[in-house]
Structures are given as structure tokens and as C-alpha cells.
Amino acid sequence: MNEIWKLNIPPKVKIFFKVKIFAWLLSRGRLKTKTRIASFCDNNDTVCQLCRLGDEDLNHVFFSCPFASGVWQNAGINIYDFSSFDAWFLSWFRKGYHKVNTENLIVLCWKIWEARNNLIFRQKTVSPIMVVHAAATLEAGFRDNNLVRDTFPLSHYGIIKWTPPPPGVFKLNFDGSVRDKNKAAAGFVIRDHDANPIFAGSRSFGSSSVPIAEGSALRDGLYHAFLLKCKKLIVEGDSKLIIDAAKNNCTVPWRLRTLFKDIWFLSSQFEEVAFIHIPREANLVADAVTNHAHSSPTPTTWKQKLPFSAFSAFNFDYFSSSCSRGFAL
């Protein structure tokens, strides 16, 4: 499986293995699953820690385990055309295979294995959708920093669609915009795992720039999520600058530094928070809520509802299957 070494996957991850070494071990069936350990030492505990429903071997961990199935489902990947993980894994390297797709699958496997190890050794749990977001962020960040020409869009498996968070987690989408004479507006929406709006807000604040409008929307959304006592939060926005700055992945422009002191402080108040950059087409409701502020002179909030002007975007998120880049309502 020499193709493993040609893949453009992060050569080093701080926790546990190098990803390429992990991929090589995976291809050779040498990962230390519980059943493999039991084959050469006295170990009676072979039950999968992630689901407690089956013996932990490679096929179970990455294919038949309900946790793994949840990861593939949230990533929009169909695994049901294959009878086993081995058969599926070999298909990733067939003649004419798409290199970026294989890289994405390898990193998703790495993140599943990392979730398994964190549960066993650190008693830390994550949801399948958090694994998908973490894998997307890892690969996207690596490609951005290494000038890879093959893009890794947040619609990383060929679809663009807003997806609800898992149970117990809330999702915050934010947006900012500037119109005539630099009139800026900011808006956000917080939704639950059933895609129901929990809280939304928008406001205009005179002459400003798009980054300040986007950052203000993020700060407003985090503040209200904190007031609502949301403990776990996924934050999505279509401004790469604001998302990268929130994650400390770039130098914050001086005009935004005071704003980001508030953002970082508010972020620290949650048990778990993940910042995700998404295409504009997956941020339609936040965009519609923001647009409301351009026609309203006073700040407006909505509890468990949305402005009428956002209904089309909400229905699209709720009922549509996906859309392509450039889509607009």
C-alpha cells in the first residue's frame, strides 16, 4: 500500500500517532484494537468502548460500530455498498481514485480512532458530528497552511447543506454585511438538534466594515448563547478571517482586537465550543436575519421564532437535500 505515503495528510498530529503512520498501520491491520491485543496476551476485555455492543476489531471500529456509522452518516458518506471495512478500504485506492477524497477518509478514520483513545484513556466523549467537524478543520487547516492546490471545501463530501447539531449541542450561525454608504448590520441564529430556532437577533450600527460586522455578530451570538446556558456549541460562519481568528489560527487585525478579547472570553465560558468555516450557501438563515437589520432602525431579537423574511431560508435548510455553490434564494 505505497499509495499511503503519497497522500497529502498531516504528517504529524500532537496527540498519539503521526497520521501517515496511523494510515500505514490501518492498511496493514496492525492498529492495537482490543481483539488484536487479546490475540497475543491475556486480555478478556474485547468489547468496543464506543458502543459496548460488539468486539472491537478494525471492521467494528471503523465500519459496523454505531458511533462510526454516525460519523459516516454525518459526513454524507454511504458505506452500505460494501460488506466490510477491508473491502471498502481497498476501494479507496482503486485505479483512478480521487486522492483528496481518500485523504479525507483517512483523516476521518484517524479522528474516530482518536475519539476511541480519548474515551478509553481520558474518559472524554465526543459526538459523531464533532468528529466530522474536527476532521474537516484539521484537513482544511493543513491545506491552507501548506498551499495545497486541491481544495477542501466545507462541503467536503460533495454537498452543501446546513445540518443540525447532535442532541445536547446547540448551533450558532452568524453573519455580517455592509450596504449603501457603509451601513453595517449583524445577525445570528441559535438552533437545537431538531433545527428549531431557539433565539435569533439582529442589529444595525452605522458605518463600519464587513469584518467588524461579522465579528460583532459572532460576539452577539456567543453572548446570547451564554445567557441561554448553552453548554456545548458549534459555531458556523462564512467569514474565514473571523473563524480563523476565533481559533487563534491567524493574527487578528488591530481594528478587531478589542472585539476578539470579548469573543475569546465568551468562548471560554462554554464546556465545549467548535468554530467551523462554512460556505455562504450553508449560512442562509443567518444572512436573512442579518438582512432584517438593514430595514430596522432598532435591535431586534426573536425567542423560539424567526422574522418572516427568514422563513424561506429556514424552510430551505429544513426540507432541502443540498445545493451547489452560487445558489441563492
N, C-alpha and C positions, 0 to 999 in steps of 0.2 A: 504494500500500500504506500508506494513512494509519493503518490499524489498528496498525501497528508502534509509533507514538508513544503509543498508549493502553495499551500493555501495562505491567504493573507489574513490570518487570525492573530490576535495579540500574542506576541511571543512570551510575554510574562504577565502574570496576574499575582498580586501581592499575597493572596491567600492560597495556600496549598500549592498545586501544580502549576507549571507552565502550561498554557493552553495547548500548545503543539505537542508537548509530551503527553498531556491528557488524551489528545486525539489519537496519538500513536498507541497508547495503552488501550484505548477504546477499540481501535481497529484490530488489535491482537487479542482482545478478550481478556486482558490482564488487569483490569481495574479490580481493586480489592473489595468486591461485593461480599456479603455475608456468606453466601453459598460457596464462593471460591475460597474464602478463609477456612470454612468448615472442611474443605476437601484436604487440607494439609495440616490441620490442628484440631484439637478437641474443642469445638465450638458448637453448642447446641442451639444457639440463637441465630436462626437464619431468616426471621420474619422481617419484612420491609418496615422500616421505621416511619416512612412517609404515610403509609396507609394501613399497616397492621393486617393486611388481608392476604398476603402471599409471601412465598420465599423470595428473598432478594437475590436475583441474578440479573445479568445485563438485560435480558429480554423484559424482565419485570420493571426494573428501574426506569428504563427509557421508552417502554412501549405499552405494557399492559397495566402498569400501576395507575390507579385513578388520578394521582397527582400529575404524572407525566401526561396522561390523556388530557387533563385540564390545561396543561401548558400548550400542547399542540393545538387544542381547540381554540384557545385564546389567541394563538399566533396565526390562526386561519389555515392550518396545515392538515390535510387529510392523510391519515395513516392507515385507513381501513382497506386500502388496495393491497396490503401486504399481510402475510401471515405471521411474521416475526420481525424482531428488530434487526437481526442479521440480514434478512432479505432486503429490508428497507435500507439499511446502512449501505449495502453494496450498490444499491440503485443510485446513491448519491454520486458515484464515481463512474457511471456508465459513459461510454463514448459520447462525446458532445455535451457532457454535463455542464450546468451553469455554475461556474466557480463561486460566485458571490452567494448563490443560494446554499451551496454546500457549506461555505464558511458560516453562514447564519445558523444552519442546523447544528454545526459543531459547537458553536458558542452557546446555543440553547441547551445542548446536552451538558456542556460544562456547567451552566447555571443550575440545571437540575441536580447534577452531582454536588455542586456547592451547597444547594439547599438541603440535600440529604446529609452532608457532612456537618453543616451548621446545626441541624436538628439533633444529630447524634452526639456531637462533641461540645456544642454550646447551648443546646436546648433553645435555639432560636427558630421560630417558624416564619414562613412567608407563604403567600398565596401563589397559585399558578400564574395569575396575571402580573404579579410583581416580578416573577422570574422572566416573563416575556419582556417587560419594560426594562429590566436590568440588562438583559442580553442585547436589546436594541440600543440602549445607551452605550454599552461597552463597545460594540462594533462601530456605531456611528462616531463616537469619540475617537476611536483608534484611526478610522479612515480620515477623519477631519485633520487629525494631528500628523498623519503620515502622507497627506496629499495623494491618496489613492483616487484614481480616476473613475473607478467603478463606484457609483453612488450607492448609498444605503438609506433609502427613504424611510421615513417613519411608517409609511405604508409598506413595511419591509417584506411583506409576502404578497404583494401584488394588489392589495385592496386599500382603499382609503375609506375609513368609516370610524365615526365616534363609537366607542364601546363603553358600556357602564362598568364601574368598578366592582370588585368582588364584595360579597356581604361583609359588613363591618368596616368597610372603607368608603370614603367619600371622594368624589372627583370634582376638582375646581378647574374650570376653564376661564381664561381671562383674555381680554383683547383691548387694544387702544387704537385710536385713529385720529387723524387731523384732517380737517376740511377747509373750507374757504377762510382766507385770512388767518391761517394757522390756528383755527379754533379746535381745541383738543377735547376728546371725550374718552372715558374709561368705563369698562363694564366687566362683569363677571357673573358666573352662574355656578352654583354648587348642586350636584345631583347625587342620588344614592344608587345602590346596586340595582334597583328596578328602573333606573333612568328618570325617576321622578325629581322635579326641581324642589330643592329644599329651601334655597334662598338665592336671590339674584339682586344685583344693584348696578346702577349706572350714574354717572355724573359728568358734567362738562366743567372745564376750568380754564377757559380763556385761551390766550395764545401760548402755545407750547410746541414741543417736538413729539414725534411718534415714540421714540424710546422712553421719554418721560411719561407719556400717556400709557404705554404698555406697562411700565414699572409701577405706576400708580394703580392701575387695575389689579396687578398682582398683589400689591400691598393691601388694597381694599378687600380683595377676596380672602387673603390669609387672615386678616383681622376678623372678618365675619365668621370664617370657619373656626377660629379660636373662640369667639363668643358663643358659637353653636356647640362648643365642646366636641368638635370632631377630633378624634384621637389619631386616626390614620387617614392620610390624604395623598391622593395622586393629583399633581398639578400639571396642567397642559396649557401650552401657549404656542402661537405660531411665530413668535419673535425669538430667533435663535440667540440674539445678543442677550435678551433678558433671561432666558433659560440657562445659558452658559454662565452668566454672572451669578444667578441664584445658586448654581452648583459650584461656584468658585473655579470655573474652568477657563476664565479669561480675566483680563484686567478690566475693572469697572471704570468706565469713563467718569471723569471728575464731576460732571454735572449730575450723575446718578448716585454718587457715593452716599449722600445723606439718605436717599431713598432706600438704598440697599442695606444700610445699617438697620432700618426698620424691618426690611424683608427677612434678613438673617435672624434677627431677634425673634420675630413671629414664627419663623420656621422651626426654631429651637423649642418651641412650646408644644410641638406635636410628638407623639410617640414614634411615628413613622411618617416620613414625607418623601415623595419621589417627584422630581421635576423632569418633564418629558417635552421635547420639542416635537410638534406635530405639523402636518401641512395645514394650510389655511382652510382647505375643504373639510377638515375634521373639526373645525372650530366655529361652525356656522351659528350656533346658538349664542355664544359669547359675542360674536360680531353683531348679531341682531340686537342683543341687549345694549351693546355699546352705541349702536346707531340711534337708539331711542333717546340717548342723552343729547344728541345733536339738535333735537327738536324740543327738548325740555330744558327750561332755564334753571330748574331746581333738581338736586339729587333725588333719586327715586329708588326705593327698594321694594321687593316683592317676596313675600313669605309663602312658600309652597305653591307658587304660581309664577307665570311669566307675563311680560307685556304682550298684548295682542300681536304686535309686529314681529314677535319671535316665534309665533305658533308654527309657521311654515317650516322654519329651521328645526324646531323641536320635533315636528312630525316626520321630517326627513330623517333625523337621527334615529327616531324610534322605529320607523317602519321600513326604511330603505335597506338594501343589502350592501351597497357600496357606491362609490363614484370614482371618477378619474380626475387627474389634475386639470385645473382650469374650470371645473364645474362651478356654477353659480345658480342660486335660486332666483 
